[in-house]
Amino acid sequence: MRGEAKLRDHAVVLGAGIAGLVAATVLAERFALVTVVERDQLPDSPIDRRGVPQGRHLHSLLSRGSQILEELHPGFLADLVEAGALILDDPDMHRIHSRVGPYTFNRTHSAADPTALVTYLASRPFLEFHLRRRVEALPNVAFLDGHDVGELFSTQPHRITGVTISPRDSTSSETLSTDLIIDATGRATRTPLLLDRLGFPPPAEHTFTADGRYYSQQIEIPDQDSFRERLILVLPEGKAQRGGLMACENNTWTLTIAGRASDLTHTPTDFADMLTLAGDFIPPHIQPALHSAQPLTEVQTYRYPGGTWRRYDRLARHPDGLLVLGDALCSLDPINGQGMTMATLHGTTLRAHLSRTGRVDPQAFYTAIAAITKPVWASNAQQPSGRGNKSSSPLSLRAFAWTRRKILESAADDMMITERLMRVANFIDPPQRLIAPGFLARVAAHHIKRGLTGRSNTPAAKH
Ligand SMILES: Cc1cc2nc3c(=O)[nH]c(=O)nc-3n(C[C@H](O)[C@H](O)[C@H](O)COP(=O)(O)OP(=O)(O)OC[C@H]3O[C@@H](n4cnc5c(N)ncnc54)[C@H](O)[C@@H]3O)c2cc1C
């Protein structure tokens, strides 16, 4: 698409996180100049930065997310691996250990389409750094880092025409006039407030409360070859410990303990505490190697109050010249590892929108985004209420939870069911594939067979 006639002169992207970088890539195909404004001084190496505090915690990228990054930047994934990221492409997915509630997954056969589920492992700073390198190389993208976003302004009726920005180390400010502003400033977005100040209605907000806590440490595991798993994600039900262990670039690992504040038995402050809590969910055969690991960082903490979906799609009146995407539009429960992939989907939605309409129609864009967000939001919003509040769940939610449990139980024995679950979890297939009649019939057949043989899918049965 590069080389086609440009839509307009100048687009401005606020925020250089994953959503901002993806948006800048897409806009560079259509605008003569794209300016990315970022509060942080952007580092010239893959290190943590203040504006992305969540980057110190386990960040796994779903398969669909990596596919989109490759579509936008051909050769990106090979470069990532060349720079030290890990690729998990085994047909039987043996290097991934995932447990949901008490249920583990079948690994006795190969997946029918393993290429769809290839997973790339790298820390968030590493992934973002390499993506930024690609975006910086685009000839019509400029980065203004070390600049804070101030006010939106409007010099035409019904249109945002610019934004004020100020260098972080100065009280001066300047204005950027633009044809389109993309807000990708993440959870701290100020767009609802700024719209209100300009007399535009702010969006309604849907929220759920999670009261989550994340504790993470980067570690080295000298004995890492004593086990084959490279991505371990455990999401038990109820109050049990949740968390993960993920291999990252260049033989480093991230160990994350996650949970609701009220569920954590104690607050980890050092590696010994982290090991105690990890003892609840890391498979026993990995424990000896984990106990010989060396911490590379202090324990990092992140408080996560809950999720917010700002319903721009439901606004009666949109200003032209402004779109919101990424976490600024919808932030999810991080434990599901969907946020970065949602940001890439927002980018491809924007790309399709611009290519189809040749102009920016906020209502059409937000309607398309809402269609993608709805099922993901629904499953996120159900989880906290599912924990510890089962009696008040409506019938439809209990029916959903029951079906999900039956599917997860069957996945222990059946690679086809495991693969279908993984495809949906990785956003390769839509969630409706889990309620397709043929699929549910296969699940039912398993339960009948299991009822006859008396077998069950429990961690004890599958380690
Ligand atoms: C603890 C935790 C763990 C997570 N784990 C995963 C995971 O495993 N997998 C996954 O896919 N997702 C995960 N996520 C979600 C993921 O981090 C985000 O969804 C994803 O990064 C997309 O975010 P974004 O680009 O919209 O915003 P961000 O990544 O937050 O980026 C926003 C950018 O805007 C800049 N900015 C903010 N305000 C201003 C301003 N006023 N002026 C200028 N710049 C500004 C910030 O400095 C930052 O660079 C996790 C989130 C958390 C909190």
The ligand as an SDF file (V2000), in Angstrom:
LIG
                    3D

 53 58  0  0  0  0  0  0  0  0999 V2000
    0.6770   -5.9140   34.6460 C   0  0  0  0  0  0  0  0  0  0  0  0
    0.3080   -5.9850   33.1830 C   0  0  0  0  0  0  0  0  0  0  0  0
    0.6280   -7.1100   32.4540 C   0  0  0  0  0  0  0  0  0  0  0  0
    0.2500   -7.2050   31.1090 C   0  0  0  0  0  0  0  0  0  0  0  0
    0.5470   -8.3380   30.4140 N   0  0  0  0  0  0  0  0  0  0  0  0
    0.2140   -8.4220   29.1120 C   0  0  0  0  0  0  0  0  0  0  0  0
    0.5100   -9.5970   28.3520 C   0  0  0  0  0  0  0  0  0  0  0  0
    1.0170  -10.6020   28.8620 O   0  0  0  0  0  0  0  0  0  0  0  0
    0.1850   -9.5920   27.0320 N   0  0  0  0  0  0  0  0  0  0  0  0
   -0.4280   -8.5200   26.4360 C   0  0  0  0  0  0  0  0  0  0  0  0
   -0.7020   -8.5760   25.2360 O   0  0  0  0  0  0  0  0  0  0  0  0
   -0.7380   -7.4120   27.1310 N   0  0  0  0  0  0  0  0  0  0  0  0
   -0.4370   -7.3320   28.4400 C   0  0  0  0  0  0  0  0  0  0  0  0
   -0.7490   -6.1920   29.1370 N   0  0  0  0  0  0  0  0  0  0  0  0
   -1.4500   -5.0840   28.4360 C   0  0  0  0  0  0  0  0  0  0  0  0
   -0.4870   -4.2840   27.5880 C   0  0  0  0  0  0  0  0  0  0  0  0
    0.5510   -3.7430   28.3590 O   0  0  0  0  0  0  0  0  0  0  0  0
   -1.2490   -3.1420   26.8570 C   0  0  0  0  0  0  0  0  0  0  0  0
   -2.5200   -3.5370   26.5300 O   0  0  0  0  0  0  0  0  0  0  0  0
   -0.5060   -2.7890   25.5990 C   0  0  0  0  0  0  0  0  0  0  0  0
    0.7570   -2.3520   25.9410 O   0  0  0  0  0  0  0  0  0  0  0  0
   -1.1800   -1.7060   24.7300 C   0  0  0  0  0  0  0  0  0  0  0  0
   -1.0590   -0.5300   25.4000 O   0  0  0  0  0  0  0  0  0  0  0  0
   -1.0220    0.9020   24.7310 P   0  0  0  0  0  0  0  0  0  0  0  0
    0.0080    1.0200   23.6800 O   0  0  0  0  0  0  0  0  0  0  0  0
   -2.4180    1.2510   24.4190 O   0  0  0  0  0  0  0  0  0  0  0  0
   -0.5820    1.7570   26.0100 O   0  0  0  0  0  0  0  0  0  0  0  0
    0.8320    1.7530   26.7540 P   0  0  0  0  0  0  0  0  0  0  0  0
    1.6530    0.5830   26.4480 O   0  0  0  0  0  0  0  0  0  0  0  0
    0.5120    2.0030   28.1880 O   0  0  0  0  0  0  0  0  0  0  0  0
    1.5360    3.0100   26.1230 O   0  0  0  0  0  0  0  0  0  0  0  0
    1.0760    4.3250   26.3250 C   0  0  0  0  0  0  0  0  0  0  0  0
    2.2000    5.2900   25.9520 C   0  0  0  0  0  0  0  0  0  0  0  0
    1.6980    6.6290   26.0260 O   0  0  0  0  0  0  0  0  0  0  0  0
    2.6270    7.4570   26.7070 C   0  0  0  0  0  0  0  0  0  0  0  0
    1.8890    8.5550   27.3300 N   0  0  0  0  0  0  0  0  0  0  0  0
    0.9290    8.4560   28.2990 C   0  0  0  0  0  0  0  0  0  0  0  0
    0.4680    9.6940   28.6070 N   0  0  0  0  0  0  0  0  0  0  0  0
    1.1290   10.5660   27.8190 C   0  0  0  0  0  0  0  0  0  0  0  0
    1.0780   11.9880   27.6790 C   0  0  0  0  0  0  0  0  0  0  0  0
    0.2480   12.7590   28.4160 N   0  0  0  0  0  0  0  0  0  0  0  0
    1.9020   12.5650   26.7820 N   0  0  0  0  0  0  0  0  0  0  0  0
    2.7440   11.8100   26.0160 C   0  0  0  0  0  0  0  0  0  0  0  0
    2.8180   10.4570   26.1060 N   0  0  0  0  0  0  0  0  0  0  0  0
    2.0280    9.8450   26.9990 C   0  0  0  0  0  0  0  0  0  0  0  0
    3.2650    6.5040   27.7240 C   0  0  0  0  0  0  0  0  0  0  0  0
    4.5220    6.9940   28.1620 O   0  0  0  0  0  0  0  0  0  0  0  0
    3.3870    5.2180   26.9070 C   0  0  0  0  0  0  0  0  0  0  0  0
    4.5570    5.1910   26.1580 O   0  0  0  0  0  0  0  0  0  0  0  0
   -0.4280   -6.1070   30.4850 C   0  0  0  0  0  0  0  0  0  0  0  0
   -0.7470   -4.9770   31.2280 C   0  0  0  0  0  0  0  0  0  0  0  0
   -0.4130   -4.9160   32.5610 C   0  0  0  0  0  0  0  0  0  0  0  0
   -0.8320   -3.7130   33.3480 C   0  0  0  0  0  0  0  0  0  0  0  0
  1  2  1  0
  2  3  1  0
  2 52  2  0
  3  4  2  0
  4  5  1  0
  4 50  1  0
  5  6  2  0
  6  7  1  0
  6 13  1  0
  7  8  2  0
  7  9  1  0
  9 10  1  0
 10 11  2  0
 10 12  1  0
 12 13  2  0
 13 14  1  0
 14 15  1  0
 14 50  1  0
 15 16  1  0
 16 17  1  0
 16 18  1  0
 18 19  1  0
 18 20  1  0
 20 21  1  0
 20 22  1  0
 22 23  1  0
 23 24  1  0
 24 25  2  0
 24 26  1  0
 24 27  1  0
 27 28  1  0
 28 29  2  0
 28 30  1  0
 28 31  1  0
 31 32  1  0
 32 33  1  0
 33 34  1  0
 33 48  1  0
 34 35  1  0
 35 36  1  0
 35 46  1  0
 36 37  1  0
 36 45  1  0
 37 38  2  0
 38 39  1  0
 39 40  1  0
 39 45  2  0
 40 41  1  0
 40 42  2  0
 42 43  1  0
 43 44  2  0
 44 45  1  0
 46 47  1  0
 46 48  1  0
 48 49  1  0
 50 51  2  0
 51 52  1  0
 52 53  1  0
M  END
$$$$
